[in-house]
Amino acid sequence: MIPAEHRFPCGQCGASLAFRPGQQSLVCDWCGHRQQIGPGPARAPGRHADDSSDDTALQWAETKPALPRGLEEIPLEKGLDLYRGAEEIVQTVRTLSCPNCGAQVDLDDNHHASACPFCATPVVTDTGPTRRIKPQGVLPFAITEAEARAAMKAWLGSLWFAPSALTAYARKDRRLTGVYSPFWTFDADSVSHYRGQRGDAYYVTVQTMQNVNGKSQMVSRQERRIRWTPVSGRITRQFNDVLIPASTALPPRFAEGMKPWDLSSLAIYDPAFLSGFEAEGYTVALADGHEAARRQMARIIHQDARRAIGGDEQQVDHVDSRFANETFKHILLPIWSAAYRYNGKSYRFVVNGQTGKVMGERPWSVWKITGAVALALVALAAFLYLSQ
């Protein structure tokens, strides 16, 4: 299959159109003509789990929303076997592979070389045609490059002990690259049977020998103890849109740090949204993404079991979960990206293209740190001298 080429000529002057963040339209940079893009947003709400004890930010919705025509959940079994009866959900694309961070950038027929949007490494390796699952949904850019650049400059300006060259980089207004990053979403209905121990606290009075006013004497105090009771039960949970990064180009803390995403603005995939932006191909296979989603689901189910056990303390000894009605979607989420090189090393900055949230790596200035330490030692010496 020959990869499809998507071009969007202006209906007024014929120049290429580009998607304008925050709008449902393509805009001609030459004559200002505006053309609308297909259907409106899909309703697929997502949320953060509110349990702060979990180290990982989990984003998912409790109920399955009604999806508009054209944006469909795909049965998991269908996606796991791309070579039998799944032609309608796959496409053949060409990609460039970054030898440094592993990102894969999708190409059209006129695109032969590029630089990696995440680490600025020149990318010239064409991987050739590849069968991939088509994106079902796309979250259009909501903030402009200027707004993303302002957010990044504010973040860079807040860094302590950053090299002066980094501040200069921020002042130069370097362009950011708009990238649609791939994600998987997973749905499932779960039924889980658990066994554990419920701990109920009670207090007893104990006598201990203590020193009171130089004399040893018996003193009463309350001591907390736990009475454990074996418990078991059954819990159900419906998961919707468990969000899993489908690329390893960004460190996991970056991908997690970009959350939360408001998936209520998810739109049916249309190549027009990608006009003027890079599109990263997924490098995390659907099966691997599904395993990661199952691990997230298991953590939520474990929390459900603790709540069901109740009491003052809980021990969850065993959870046996069964999953049904498992479906998935391949979606693209917007990220503004920049790379900065310092002392031969690449540092990456990313901005959530919907919310403006910034994540990044930062170098440290040895000279600034040394100067601050020396200044602190001088101040300490002066304080000790004056205090004596």
N, C-alpha and C positions, 0 to 999 in steps of 0.2 A: 504493500500500500504506500502510495506517495504521500508524504506529510502535507497536510493542508496548509496553504499559505493564506494568512489573514491580512488584508490591506483595507484601509478605511479612507477612501478618497473623499475630499470635500465635495458635496453636491453643488457648491457654488463656484469654486475656482479650481477644483481638482487636486489641491495639495493634500498631503497626508494629515489626518486628524489625530488628536491625542486626547486621552481621557483626562478630565479636569477633576481633581479630588474634591469631594464634597458635593458633586453634582451628578445627576443621572444623564449625562450627555457627553458627546465628543465635541471638541472645540477646535476650529481651524486657527492656527497661530498666524496665518497670512491675512485672511479676510475677516476673521471673527465669526464666521458662520457656525451655528450650533446645531447638532443632530442628536436626537434622543436615542437612548439605548433601550432595547427590548423591554421585558417585563419588570415590574417593580420588585421591591425587596421581599424576601421570603421570611416567614415568621418561624424562627427556630431559636427560641430564647435559651440562653445559657446562664449559669450563675456559678459563684464560688461556693464550695462547701464552707460552712461556717465553723468547722471544728479546727481551732487554732493549734491543736496538739499535733496535727499532721505536718511534717516538714514540707511536703509537696503541695503546691497550690492546685487543688482539684477544681476543674470547671465542668459542670454538667447541669442538666435540667432534670427535674423530677418527673415531669410528664411529657409525653410525646405530643408536640404541637401538630396541627394540620399543616401539611406542606403544600405549597402552590403547585399547580400543574407544571411539570418539567423538572422539579427538584424532588427526587425520590430517594428513599432509603433503599440500599441494595442488600439483598440477602448475603450474609457473610460467606456461605459456601460458594456462591457464584463468583465472588471476588477472589477467593483463594485458588481457583482454578481458571486461569486466564485463557487456557487453550482448549476448553471444551464448553461450548454453548454460551460464551460470554462476549461475543463480538460486539454487541451493542454498547458495552461499557468500556471498551478499550480503544486506544488510538495508537498510531505509530508516529513517533517524534524523533527529531535529531537533537542531541544535546552536546554541550561542551562541558568537559569535566575538569574541575580545578585540582591540580596536583598537590596543592598545599592543604586546603581545608576540606576537600571532598565534595564541595557543592557541585551540582549539575544544573547548568543554565539551559533552558529550552531555546531552540533556534527556529527561525523561519528560513525559507529557502534563500533569502538574500543576506543572511547573517552568518559570517564565517569565522569571525574572531572577536574576542571580547576580553574584558578584565573581570575577575571575580568580584561581585558586588560586596562580598563579605570580608575579603582580605586583600583586595587590590592586586592579587597575583595575575599576571597575564595568562589568559586561558586560550590555548590554541588547539587542544586535543579534541577532535570530533569523534564522539563515540559511535557515530553511525546510527541507523534507524533502531529504535527501541520500542517495544510494546509496553504501553503504560495504561493504567486505569485513568479514564477521563476525569477531570474535575467535574463535580456536580454543582458546586456552589462557589461563589467568590464574595469576599467582603471588600467592597470598593474602598479606596483611599478616602478618608474623611478629612485629613489635614493636608495642607499644601507643603511643598518642599520648604518654602520660606518659614512656615510655622514650625516644621520639624527642625530646621536649622536653628531657629531661635531657642527651641527647647534644648537642643544639644549644646548650644553655646552657654545657656544658663547652667546646665549640668557640669560642663567643663570648668566654668568659672567658680563652681563651688568646691572643686577638688583642692585639697591641701597638699603642699609639697609636690605639685605637678611641675614638670619642666616648663621653662618659659616658652620653649618652642611650641608646646601644646597650646598655650594661650594665644600665641601668634597664629597657630593653625585655625583656631576658632575665629580670629578676627578677619581671616582672609576670605570668609564666606565661601569655602569650598563647597562644590555641589554634592548633594547626597543622591544616592541611587535608590529609586523606588523599586522594590522587589516584592513580588507575590510569593510568599513562602508556603510550602505544602503542609497540610495537616490531615490527619484522619479523625473522624468522629465515629464513635461506636455506641450502639444501643443494645440493650439486653434486658430481659426479665429474669430475675433470679429468685430461687427458693433455697434457703439455707437452713440446715439443722445444726445446732450448736450444743456443746456440753461445756460446763464450767463450774465455777464455785462462786457463790454469793457470800460476801463478807459483811456481816453486821457488827458494828462496833458496840462494845459495852465497857463499863468502867468498874474496877474493883479498888477497894481501899487496901493499901499495903503499908506496912510499917518499915521504916528505914532508919538506920542510925546516922545522925548528922551532928556536926559540931555547931552548937548554938552558944554564942557568948563565951567561947573557950571551953565549953563543957559538952560532952557527948550525951545525947539523949535521943529517944525514939520519937520520930516525927511521922505523922500520917500524910499520905499523898494519894491522889487518884491516878491509877494506871490504866491506859487504854489497851483493850484487847479486842481481838476479832474472832467472832464465831462463824466458822465456814460451813456452808450448806451446799451439797451438790444440787445443781440445777441443769435443766436441758430445755430446749424449745425450738421453735420454728419461726423464721422471719422471712419476709419477702421484700424485694426492692426492685423498682423499675429504674433503669439507668437510661438517660438520653443525652446524646452528644458528649460523651466522655472524650475530651480533646487530647490528641496525642501528636506531637511533632513528627512529621514524616521526612525530616531532613536532619543530618548530623553536622551540617555546615556551621551551625551556631552551637556554642556550649550549652549543655542542658540548663544551666542557671539563667542563660539569656532567654531561652525558649519559655521557661517557667516565669521569668521575671516580666515578660511581656503581658502576662495575664493581669486582669481579666479582659476577655474579648466579649463584646456584646453581639452575640450571633443573631439577635433579632433583626439586624440589618443585613443578614446574609441574602445575597441575590442569586438567582439562577445563573449559572455560568454562561458568560458571553465573552468571546474573544475581544470584543470592543473594550472591555474594562482593562485589558492588558496593553492596549495601545499606548506606547510611550514609556512602558515599564519593562523590567526584566521579569521572567517567570522561572522560578527554580523547580526543577523536577524532583520528585521524591526519591530519596535514597534509603529510606526505611521501608522495607517490604510490608505489605498488608499483614502478613502473618506475625511479623515482629511487632508491628503496631498493636495488633490484637492482644498479644501477650502482655505488652505494657499496659493496655487498658484493663485487662483482667487483674493485674496487680493493683491498679488504682481501685477497681471495684472491690477487691478483697479487703483493702484497708477500710473502705466505707462499711462493708458488711461486718468487719471486726468491730468497728465502732457501734454499729447497730446491735451487735450481740452484747456488748458491754452495757448499753443502755437497757436492753431487755432483761439482763441479769439483775440489774438494780443493786440496791444495798449501798453500803459505804465504800466498799472495795470490790473489785471483780477480778476473777481469773478466767480467761477463755482458754480452755484446754484443747478444744477441737471444733472446727467448722467445716462442714461438708456442703458445698454449694453446687447447684445445678442451674444451668443457664439455658434459656429458650428465646426464640424470636430475635436472634442476633442479626443486626444489620449494621451497615457502615456507610459513610460518605467520604469522598475525597474533596477537600475544600482548599481554597487559597486565601491566605490572610496577608494584609498589607504591612510591609516594613520598610522604613527609610533606613538606609545603611551607608556607613562611611568607614574607611580604613585609614589609619595614620601610622606612618613608619617612624620609629625612633630608635637610634642606635642599632639599626639593622633588623629590628623586630617589628612585626605588624601588630597594631592594636585596633580593635574593632569597636564601633559604636552603632547601636541600633535604636530606632525610635518606632514605637507602635504607631502605625499609620492611621489608626482609628482614634487613639486616646492621647498620643503625644508622650507617653511614658518612655523614659530613656534608660537604657542599660548599656554598659560599656566596660572595656578594660582600660586600665590607666597605668602609665609608667610613673616611676618615682624619681625625683631629682635628688641625687646623692648630695650635691652641693647644698641644696636648700635644707635637707635633713641635717647635714653636718653643721651648717650654720645655726640652725635652730637649737641643736643640742649644745653647741658651744655657748650660745646666748643664754640658754637655761642654766648652764654651769656657772657662768659669770654672775647671773642674777642670784643663784643660790649662795655663791661665795660672798657676795655683797651682803645678802641678808644675814648670813651667819656672823660676818664681821661686825655689822651694826648691832646685832642682838647681843654680842659679847661686850 
